[in-house]
Amino acid sequence: METNNNEITQKELMLRGTAWSTASNFISRLLGVIYVIPWFIWMGKYATQANALFNMGYNVYAYFLLISTTGLNVAIAKQIAKYNSLGQTEHSYQLIRSTMKLMLGLGLFFSFVMYITSPIFASMSGSDQQLIPVMHSLSLAVLIFPIMSIIRGIFQGHNNIKPYALSQIAEQIVRVIWMLIATYMVMKLGSGNYVEAVIHSTFAAFIGMIASMLVLVFYLNKEGLLKKIFAKPVMDIKIDAKGLLWETIKESIPFIVTGSAIQAFQLIDQWTFINSMLLFTKLPKAQLMELFGYFNANPAKITMILIAVAASIGGVGIALLTENYVKKDMHAAAKLIINNITMLFMFLLPALTGAIILAKPLYVVFYGVTVPTAISLFRVVLLQVILLALYSLLAPMLQALFENKRAMLYFAYGVIVKLVLQIPSIYLFHAYGPLLATTFGLLLPIVLMIRRLHQVTKFNRNLLFRQILLLAILTAVMGIVVVLGNWILGYFLSTDGRSASLLYLLIIGGLGFSIYGYLTLVTHQLDKLIGDRRAENLRRKFKIA
């Protein structure tokens, strides 16, 4: 009976955490996509080049964010959960105190490194001098991010995702407001220099982080954690602060290595595509920047919403999986793994199917009417999202079971495959080449991680397969309805403008959402995502037996 109660409590924690984390990731990512519409319009004929430049800066910046935290934000959540489950709460606070001091130093160091190495990264990316001031503006955000990420890790370790989530939303709202105001002033009221507008847009990351820090400090104080963190250590408890910090750093190294997969693959694309294409073709650099925007920068704004949901699901499960592993409760760990993967597919399968079918109006809403190549590349990127999301989910789950060395080894295998295939793929398939190399680079570690998770927890593979198969069938039914609706509506409504495309998406997207929602309620699949009580209320409301 106690085991059942424990499983129910963990499921409730999981659902609550998943709800907050998913909502914050979705809202913040959605804001990060919606701003593109006015931003693209104001950039005018330079829009795709501006977005490519923006994304090049952010690709390098994202890697510096990852390195500057040394993965401690996720690792500290794991360690806090571990010490709290063992009743050693003072160890947690001592660890937090020591880690905060370290992160202040790391933020200063990596901010300086990013600033002075900007010319090198700009040259490697093939963008000449334009990327240098963009990276300079982003280096300021690196200063704040490490300490901010540690505070988020504190809340995650206590299974309190709400402050973490609200800080993300605040960060994005303030960032987007600053970006849009600055871009409008430069492009419409000022010089009209798109590079200057991009610089102001990337500087908004620093402003957004200040807003996030204010939210986090407010909740630290509200939850009573602020006083405990800055209180004097209990004198009669001997705590090896350096030992705890070193233990956490060792735990964090695998997180930074495996967590950098998406950024690593994007940087490989950034550092090889333009320079390789200059050797293989006679296309001008401006056109190559546009092609880079078509397969990298433009789709990323949309696809990262889906990938972020996967990462949020995986992040919520880390502390609970670690707790089960420490307590040797592999049955509960296996159930969490199945629930995580099932929830991922429940969201991704219909979302990707609908997005691929409606790729043209979806792209036009954000980026305007474009060439067929852009739509074709967009569809290929959408197909690849399932692999990116699976990797983002599986890697932290594997590390939550203390399989750190294997996780790093699997990541290394994937990078090697990517590097080996990258240049030949670019030579043969041009803009499609990097996408093909990434696909094979992700497939190998995903297969290996699933196999290892099963070896450790013995989760029921047949049960997982049946659940995914059912979701695939429901998605297929939805897809058939969406294709028919798309075909019929195409006779009456064009997708050549933003307004018409938005209306198109609302009609067909709403149809697909309704069909899938109904099917998951009938089959009780939605219960796993929103909880039994809410799902039952929806069935009563819509009179579903």
C-alpha positions in Angstrom: 0.0 0.0 0.0 2.9 2.3 0.9 4.4 1.7 -2.5 1.2 2.5 -4.3 0.8 5.8 -2.3 4.4 6.6 -3.2 3.7 6.0 -6.9 0.6 8.2 -6.7 2.5 11.0 -5.0 5.3 10.8 -7.6 2.8 10.8 -10.4 1.2 13.9 -9.0 4.5 15.6 -8.6 5.4 14.6 -12.1 2.1 16.0 -13.5 2.4 19.2 -11.6 6.0 19.8 -12.6 5.4 18.8 -16.1 2.4 21.2 -16.4 4.4 24.2 -15.1 7.5 23.3 -17.1 5.7 22.5 -20.3 3.6 25.7 -20.0 6.5 27.9 -19.4 8.6 26.4 -22.1 5.7 26.6 -24.6 4.8 30.2 -23.6 8.3 31.4 -23.7 9.1 29.6 -26.9 5.8 30.8 -28.5 6.7 34.4 -27.6 10.1 33.7 -29.1 8.4 32.7 -32.4 5.6 35.3 -32.4 8.0 38.2 -32.3 9.5 37.0 -35.6 6.4 38.2 -37.5 6.8 42.0 -36.9 10.6 41.6 -36.6 10.8 40.0 -40.1 8.5 42.6 -41.6 10.5 45.5 -40.2 13.8 43.9 -41.5 12.4 44.1 -45.0 14.5 42.6 -47.8 17.3 41.8 -45.3 15.0 39.6 -43.1 16.5 36.2 -43.9 20.1 37.4 -43.7 19.3 39.2 -40.5 17.8 36.1 -39.0 20.8 34.0 -40.1 23.1 36.5 -38.5 21.0 36.5 -35.3 21.0 32.7 -35.2 24.8 32.4 -35.8 25.3 34.6 -32.7 22.9 32.6 -30.7 24.4 29.3 -31.7 27.8 30.3 -30.2 26.1 32.0 -27.3 24.1 28.9 -26.4 27.3 26.9 -26.2 28.8 29.5 -23.9 25.8 29.3 -21.7 26.1 25.6 -21.4 29.8 25.7 -20.7 29.5 28.6 -18.2 27.2 26.6 -16.0 29.3 23.4 -16.4 26.0 21.6 -16.3 25.7 22.5 -12.6 22.1 23.7 -12.9 20.8 20.2 -13.7 23.4 18.4 -11.5 22.6 20.5 -8.4 18.9 19.6 -8.8 19.9 16.0 -8.8 22.2 16.4 -5.8 19.6 18.3 -3.8 17.1 15.6 -4.4 19.6 13.0 -3.4 20.6 14.7 -0.1 16.9 15.6 0.8 15.9 12.0 0.2 18.6 10.9 2.6 17.5 13.5 5.2 20.8 15.5 4.8 19.2 18.9 4.0 22.2 20.9 5.5 24.4 19.3 2.9 22.2 20.7 0.2 22.4 24.3 1.6 26.2 24.0 2.0 26.4 22.8 -1.6 24.3 25.7 -2.8 26.4 28.3 -1.0 29.7 27.0 -2.5 28.2 26.6 -5.9 26.9 30.2 -6.0 30.3 31.5 -5.4 31.7 29.4 -8.1 29.1 30.5 -10.6 29.8 34.2 -10.1 33.4 33.5 -11.1 32.5 31.4 -14.0 30.0 34.0 -15.3 32.7 36.7 -15.3 35.3 34.4 -16.9 33.2 33.0 -19.7 31.7 36.4 -20.5 35.2 37.8 -21.0 36.3 34.8 -23.1 33.3 35.1 -25.4 34.0 38.8 -25.9 37.6 38.4 -26.8 37.2 35.3 -29.0 34.3 36.8 -31.1 36.5 37.6 -34.1 37.7 33.9 -34.3 34.1 32.6 -34.2 33.0 35.1 -36.8 35.7 34.0 -39.2 34.9 30.3 -38.7 31.2 31.0 -39.5 32.0 32.7 -42.8 30.1 35.9 -41.8 33.2 38.2 -41.7 32.9 41.2 -39.3 29.1 41.4 -39.0 29.0 38.7 -36.3 31.6 40.2 -34.0 29.4 43.0 -32.4 26.5 40.6 -32.2 28.5 38.2 -30.0 29.8 41.2 -28.0 26.3 42.1 -27.1 25.5 38.5 -26.1 28.5 38.2 -23.9 26.8 40.4 -21.2 24.1 37.8 -20.7 26.7 35.1 -20.1 27.8 37.1 -17.0 24.4 36.6 -15.3 23.3 33.2 -16.6 25.4 30.9 -14.4 24.1 32.2 -11.1 20.5 32.4 -12.5 20.7 28.8 -13.7 21.8 27.6 -10.2 18.9 29.3 -8.6 16.5 27.5 -11.1 18.3 24.3 -10.2 17.5 24.8 -6.5 13.8 25.0 -7.2 14.0 22.0 -9.5 15.8 19.9 -6.9 12.9 20.7 -4.5 10.4 19.6 -7.1 9.0 23.1 -7.1 8.9 24.0 -10.8 6.6 27.1 -10.6 9.2 29.7 -9.8 11.5 28.2 -12.4 8.7 28.4 -15.0 7.6 32.0 -14.1 11.2 33.2 -14.3 11.4 31.8 -17.9 8.2 33.5 -18.9 9.3 36.9 -17.4 12.7 36.6 -19.1 11.1 36.0 -22.5 8.4 38.7 -22.2 10.9 41.4 -21.3 13.4 40.2 -23.9 10.8 40.3 -26.7 9.5 43.7 -25.7 13.0 45.1 -25.8 13.8 43.5 -29.2 10.7 44.8 -30.9 11.0 48.3 -29.6 14.7 48.5 -30.5 14.2 46.9 -34.0 11.4 49.3 -34.8 13.4 52.3 -33.8 16.5 51.3 -35.8 14.7 50.1 -39.0 11.8 52.5 -39.1 12.9 55.6 -37.2 16.6 55.3 -37.4 19.5 54.3 -39.7 17.8 51.3 -41.2 21.0 49.2 -40.7 19.8 45.6 -40.2 23.1 44.6 -38.5 22.6 47.4 -35.9 19.0 46.1 -35.4 20.3 42.5 -34.8 22.8 43.8 -32.3 20.1 45.5 -30.3 18.0 42.3 -30.6 20.7 40.1 -29.1 21.4 42.6 -26.3 17.8 41.9 -25.2 19.0 38.6 -23.8 20.8 40.5 -21.1 17.7 42.6 -20.2 15.5 39.5 -20.1 17.9 37.8 -17.6 17.7 40.7 -15.2 13.9 40.3 -15.2 14.3 36.5 -14.6 16.6 37.1 -11.7 14.1 39.4 -10.0 11.4 36.7 -10.2 13.7 34.0 -8.8 14.9 36.1 -5.9 11.3 37.0 -5.0 10.3 33.3 -4.8 13.5 32.3 -2.9 12.4 34.8 -0.3 8.8 33.8 -0.4 9.6 30.1 0.0 11.9 30.8 3.0 15.0 29.5 1.1 16.8 32.8 0.9 17.5 33.0 4.7 18.5 29.3 4.8 21.0 29.7 2.0 22.7 32.8 3.5 22.4 31.6 7.1 25.6 30.5 8.9 26.4 26.7 8.4 25.4 24.6 11.4 28.6 24.3 13.4 28.0 20.8 14.9 27.6 19.2 11.4 30.9 18.6 9.6 30.4 19.2 5.9 33.2 18.9 3.3 32.1 21.8 1.1 35.0 21.3 -1.3 34.2 17.6 -1.5 30.5 18.3 -2.1 31.4 20.9 -4.8 33.8 18.5 -6.5 31.2 15.7 -6.4 28.7 18.0 -8.1 31.2 19.2 -10.7 32.0 15.5 -11.6 28.3 14.9 -11.9 27.8 18.0 -14.1 30.5 17.2 -16.7 28.3 14.6 -18.4 25.4 17.0 -18.4 27.3 19.6 -20.2 28.7 17.1 -22.7 25.5 15.3 -23.5 23.3 18.4 -23.2 25.4 20.2 -25.9 24.3 17.8 -28.7 21.9 20.2 -30.4 24.2 23.1 -30.0 27.2 21.0 -31.2 25.4 19.9 -34.3 24.2 23.4 -35.1 27.7 24.8 -34.6 29.1 22.1 -36.9 26.6 23.2 -39.5 27.5 26.9 -38.9 31.2 26.4 -39.2 31.1 24.1 -42.3 28.1 25.0 -44.5 29.1 28.4 -45.9 32.8 27.7 -46.1 32.2 24.4 -47.8 29.7 25.7 -50.2 32.1 28.5 -51.2 34.5 25.7 -52.3 31.9 23.4 -53.9 29.7 26.1 -55.7 29.9 29.6 -57.2 27.0 30.9 -55.1 27.6 34.3 -53.5 28.0 34.6 -49.7 24.7 36.5 -49.4 22.8 33.7 -51.1 24.5 31.1 -48.8 23.5 33.1 -45.8 19.9 32.9 -47.0 20.2 29.1 -47.5 21.6 28.8 -44.0 18.6 30.8 -42.8 16.2 28.4 -44.7 17.5 25.2 -43.0 18.8 26.5 -39.7 17.8 29.9 -38.5 14.2 30.1 -39.7 12.9 26.6 -38.8 14.7 26.7 -35.5 12.4 29.4 -34.2 9.4 27.1 -34.7 10.9 23.6 -34.1 12.5 24.6 -30.8 9.0 25.0 -29.3 8.5 21.3 -29.8 12.0 20.3 -28.6 11.6 22.5 -25.5 8.6 20.5 -24.5 10.6 17.3 -24.7 13.4 18.9 -22.7 11.0 20.1 -20.0 9.5 16.6 -19.6 12.9 15.0 -19.3 14.1 17.7 -16.8 11.1 17.2 -14.5 11.7 13.5 -14.3 15.4 13.8 -13.3 14.9 14.3 -9.6 12.3 11.6 -9.3 14.3 9.1 -11.3 17.3 9.8 -9.1 15.2 9.4 -6.0 14.0 6.0 -7.2 17.5 4.9 -8.1 18.9 5.8 -4.7 16.1 3.9 -3.0 16.6 0.9 -5.4 13.0 1.2 -6.5 13.5 0.1 -10.2 9.8 -0.6 -10.6 8.9 3.1 -10.0 11.8 4.2 -12.2 10.6 2.0 -15.0 7.1 3.5 -14.8 8.5 7.0 -14.9 10.5 6.2 -18.0 7.5 4.8 -19.8 5.3 7.7 -18.7 8.0 10.2 -19.9 8.4 8.7 -23.3 4.6 8.2 -23.8 3.9 11.8 -22.9 6.6 12.9 -25.4 5.0 11.0 -28.2 1.5 12.0 -27.2 2.5 15.6 -27.9 5.0 15.3 -30.7 3.3 12.9 -33.0 0.2 15.0 -33.7 2.1 18.3 -33.5 4.6 17.2 -36.1 2.1 15.5 -38.4 0.0 18.6 -38.5 3.0 20.9 -39.0 4.3 18.9 -41.9 0.9 18.8 -43.6 0.5 22.6 -43.0 4.1 23.5 -43.6 3.5 26.2 -46.2 0.9 28.3 -44.3 2.8 27.8 -41.1 6.0 29.1 -42.7 4.3 32.0 -44.4 2.6 33.2 -41.2 6.0 33.8 -39.6 8.3 34.5 -42.6 6.1 35.6 -45.4 5.9 34.2 -48.9 9.1 32.4 -49.8 10.7 30.1 -52.4 9.7 26.4 -52.6 13.2 25.4 -51.4 12.5 27.0 -48.0 9.3 25.1 -47.5 10.9 21.8 -48.6 13.8 22.3 -46.1 11.3 23.3 -43.4 9.5 19.9 -43.8 12.8 18.0 -43.6 13.7 19.9 -40.4 10.2 19.0 -38.9 10.8 15.3 -39.6 14.1 15.6 -37.7 12.4 17.1 -34.6 11.4 13.7 -33.3 15.1 12.7 -33.1 16.1 15.9 -31.5 13.3 15.7 -28.9 14.0 12.0 -28.1 17.6 12.8 -27.5 16.7 15.8 -25.3 14.5 13.5 -23.3 16.6 10.3 -23.1 20.0 11.8 -22.2 19.0 13.4 -18.9 17.0 10.3 -18.0 20.0 8.1 -18.5 22.2 10.4 -16.4 19.5 10.4 -13.7 20.3 6.7 -13.3 24.0 7.6 -12.8 24.9 6.2 -16.3 27.1 9.3 -17.0 30.0 7.7 -18.7 27.8 5.8 -21.1 25.8 9.0 -21.9 29.0 10.8 -22.8 30.2 7.9 -24.9 26.9 7.7 -26.8 27.1 11.5 -27.4 30.7 11.1 -28.8 29.5 8.4 -31.2 26.9 10.7 -32.5 29.3 13.6 -33.0 31.8 11.4 -34.8 29.0 10.2 -37.2 28.0 13.8 -37.8 31.6 14.9 -38.5 32.3 12.0 -40.9 29.2 12.6 -42.9 29.0 16.4 -42.8 31.3 17.5 -45.7 30.3 14.6 -48.1 26.6 15.3 -47.4 27.1 19.0 -48.1 28.9 18.2 -51.4 26.2 15.8 -52.5 23.0 17.4 -51.2 24.0 21.1 -50.5 21.5 22.6 -48.0 20.0 19.2 -47.3 23.4 17.7 -46.4 23.7 19.0 -42.8 20.2 17.7 -42.0 21.1 14.3 -43.3 24.3 14.2 -41.3 22.4 15.3 -38.1 19.8 12.6 -38.6 22.4 9.8 -38.6 24.3 11.5 -35.9 21.3 11.3 -33.6 20.0 7.9 -34.5 22.9 6.0 -33.0 23.0 7.5 -29.5 19.2 7.3 -29.3 19.2 3.6 -30.0 22.0 3.0 -27.5 20.3 5.1 -24.8 17.0 3.3 -25.1 18.8 -0.1 -24.9 20.7 1.0 -21.8 17.7 2.4 -20.0 16.0 -1.0 -20.5 19.1 -2.9 -19.2 19.1 -0.8 -16.0 15.4 -0.6 -15.2 13.9 -3.5 -17.2 11.0 -1.3 -18.3 8.3 -3.1 -20.2 9.2 -2.5 -23.9 6.1 -4.3 -25.2 3.9 -1.9 -23.1 5.8 1.1 -24.4 5.5 -0.1 -28.0 1.8 -0.7 -27.7 1.2 2.8 -26.2 3.3 4.4 -29.0 1.5 2.3 -31.6 -1.9 3.4 -30.3 -0.8 7.1 -30.4 0.5 6.6 -33.9 -2.9 5.2 -35.0 -4.8 8.1 -33.4 -2.3 10.5 -35.1 -2.9 8.8 -38.4 -6.6 9.2 -38.1 -6.1 12.8 -37.3 -3.7 13.2 -40.2 -6.2 11.8 -42.7 -8.8 14.2 -41.5 -6.3 17.1 -41.7 -5.2 16.2 -45.3 -8.9 16.0 -46.4 -9.6 19.3 -44.8 -6.5 20.9 -46.3 -7.5 19.6 -49.7 -11.0 21.0 -49.5 -10.1 24.3 -48.0 -7.4 24.8 -50.6 -10.2 25.4 -53.2 -11.6 28.3 -51.3 -8.6 29.9 -49.4 -5.1 30.8 -50.6 -2.0 30.6 -48.4 0.0 33.3 -50.2 -0.4 35.9 -47.5 0.1 36.0 -43.7 -3.5 36.8 -42.8 -4.9 34.1 -45.1 -2.4 31.6 -43.9 -3.2 32.3 -40.3 -6.9 31.8 -40.9 -6.0 28.6 -42.8 -4.0 27.3 -39.8 -6.7 28.2 -37.3 -9.3 26.3 -39.3 -7.4 23.1 -40.2 -5.2 23.2 -37.1 -8.3 23.5 -34.9 -9.9 20.6 -36.8 -6.9 18.4 -36.2 -6.6 19.4 -32.5 -10.3 18.6 -31.9 -10.1 15.2 -33.6 -7.0 14.2 -31.7 -8.3 15.5 -28.4 -11.5 13.6 -28.8 -9.6 10.4 -29.7 -7.3 10.6 -26.7 -10.2 11.2 -24.4 -12.1 8.2 -25.7 -9.0 6.0 -25.4 -8.0 7.5 -22.0 -4.6 8.4 -23.3 -4.9 12.0 -22.4 -5.3 11.0 -18.7 -1.5 10.4 -18.6 -0.8 13.9 -19.6 -3.3 16.0 -17.7 -4.3 13.6 -14.9 -7.3 11.3 -14.4 -9.5 13.9 -12.7 -9.2 16.6 -15.3 -9.6 14.0 -18.1 -12.7 12.6 -16.5 -14.2 16.2 -16.1 -13.6 16.7 -19.9 -15.3 13.5 -20.7 -18.3 14.5 -18.7 -18.3 18.0 -20.2 -18.3 16.7 -23.8 -20.5 13.7 -23.0 -17.8 11.1 -24.0 -18.5 7.6 -22.6 
